[in-house]
Amino acid sequence: MKTTIIMTNTNLEEEIRTIKALESKLEELKELKEEKESIVKKVLDEAGIEELQVGAFTVRFQNIVRNNFNTSAFKKKYLELYNAFIKQSTYRKFSIS
């Protein structure tokens, strides 16, 4: 069953304005969060510790080693094999500019 939504340009423009305002607020909050995280990370770094119990919270700032597959190098060296395993996908992208 399909639902039909009827909106005027004014209504739709207001929705978009709200989205843009929320995006702006999210960015501000993200920056504030990163500032606060930076303070806590600095404390851990200066103390030379990776884990700290603070009240009800356990804070960790640990070095993690991860092995990544170098797709670019593999593609250069084994192009035919690389192409044999490519999987195409389709998705929809929503953006407002």
TITOR-178733 format. One record per residue (C-alpha): x, y, z; residue number from 1. Coordinates in steps of 0.05 Angstrom, whole numbers, plus 5000, padded with zeros to 4 digits. Example, Ala and Ser with C-alpha at 12.3 -4.5 7.8 and 13.67 -1.06 7.14 Angstrom:
<vextis>
(vexti (5246, 4910, 5156), 1)
(vexti (5273, 4979, 5143), 2)
</vextis>
This chain:
<vextis>
(vexti (5000, 5000, 5000), 1)
(vexti (5030, 5067, 4979), 2)
(vexti (5021, 5129, 5020), 3)
(vexti (5012, 5196, 4986), 4)
(vexti (5039, 5257, 5021), 5)
(vexti (5017, 5325, 4997), 6)
(vexti (5062, 5384, 5016), 7)
(vexti (5067, 5454, 4990), 8)
(vexti (5135, 5483, 4972), 9)
(vexti (5131, 5526, 5034), 10)
(vexti (5121, 5466, 5079), 11)
(vexti (5177, 5428, 5045), 12)
(vexti (5224, 5488, 5048), 13)
(vexti (5210, 5494, 5123), 14)
(vexti (5227, 5420, 5132), 15)
(vexti (5292, 5430, 5095), 16)
(vexti (5309, 5492, 5136), 17)
(vexti (5298, 5451, 5199), 18)
(vexti (5343, 5396, 5173), 19)
(vexti (5398, 5447, 5157), 20)
(vexti (5391, 5479, 5227), 21)
(vexti (5396, 5410, 5259), 22)
(vexti (5458, 5393, 5218), 23)
(vexti (5490, 5458, 5243), 24)
(vexti (5474, 5442, 5315), 25)
(vexti (5500, 5371, 5307), 26)
(vexti (5566, 5398, 5280), 27)
(vexti (5571, 5446, 5340), 28)
(vexti (5558, 5388, 5388), 29)
(vexti (5608, 5344, 5352), 30)
(vexti (5662, 5398, 5359), 31)
(vexti (5645, 5407, 5433), 32)
(vexti (5648, 5332, 5444), 33)
(vexti (5716, 5329, 5410), 34)
(vexti (5742, 5386, 5454), 35)
(vexti (5720, 5350, 5517), 36)
(vexti (5750, 5284, 5493), 37)
(vexti (5815, 5319, 5478), 38)
(vexti (5819, 5343, 5551), 39)
(vexti (5809, 5272, 5577), 40)
(vexti (5858, 5242, 5527), 41)
(vexti (5911, 5293, 5548), 42)
(vexti (5903, 5273, 5621), 43)
(vexti (5913, 5199, 5603), 44)
(vexti (5972, 5215, 5558), 45)
(vexti (6007, 5258, 5609), 46)
(vexti (5996, 5205, 5663), 47)
(vexti (6022, 5152, 5615), 48)
(vexti (5962, 5107, 5626), 49)
(vexti (5913, 5074, 5579), 50)
(vexti (5856, 5063, 5628), 51)
(vexti (5828, 5104, 5685), 52)
(vexti (5769, 5094, 5733), 53)
(vexti (5733, 5160, 5744), 54)
(vexti (5672, 5153, 5788), 55)
(vexti (5622, 5108, 5753), 56)
(vexti (5662, 5110, 5688), 57)
(vexti (5721, 5072, 5660), 58)
(vexti (5759, 5113, 5609), 59)
(vexti (5805, 5079, 5559), 60)
(vexti (5853, 5109, 5509), 61)
(vexti (5890, 5050, 5480), 62)
(vexti (5935, 5037, 5421), 63)
(vexti (5902, 4988, 5373), 64)
(vexti (5938, 4951, 5318), 65)
(vexti (5896, 4933, 5258), 66)
(vexti (5914, 4897, 5193), 67)
(vexti (5882, 4928, 5132), 68)
(vexti (5880, 4900, 5062), 69)
(vexti (5916, 4946, 5013), 70)
(vexti (5865, 4947, 4957), 71)
(vexti (5905, 4996, 4914), 72)
(vexti (5969, 4955, 4914), 73)
(vexti (5930, 4891, 4901), 74)
(vexti (5893, 4923, 4843), 75)
(vexti (5959, 4947, 4812), 76)
(vexti (5992, 4879, 4818), 77)
(vexti (5933, 4833, 4804), 78)
(vexti (5884, 4874, 4763), 79)
(vexti (5850, 4815, 4730), 80)
(vexti (5839, 4779, 4797), 81)
(vexti (5815, 4844, 4829), 82)
(vexti (5764, 4854, 4773), 83)
(vexti (5739, 4783, 4781), 84)
(vexti (5717, 4798, 4853), 85)
(vexti (5686, 4867, 4843), 86)
(vexti (5615, 4870, 4867), 87)
(vexti (5571, 4926, 4843), 88)
(vexti (5520, 4956, 4891), 89)
(vexti (5467, 5009, 4884), 90)
(vexti (5445, 5057, 4937), 91)
(vexti (5407, 5123, 4942), 92)
(vexti (5442, 5185, 4967), 93)
(vexti (5403, 5241, 5000), 94)
(vexti (5434, 5310, 5002), 95)
(vexti (5413, 5382, 5009), 96)
(vexti (5455, 5439, 4982), 97)
</vextis>
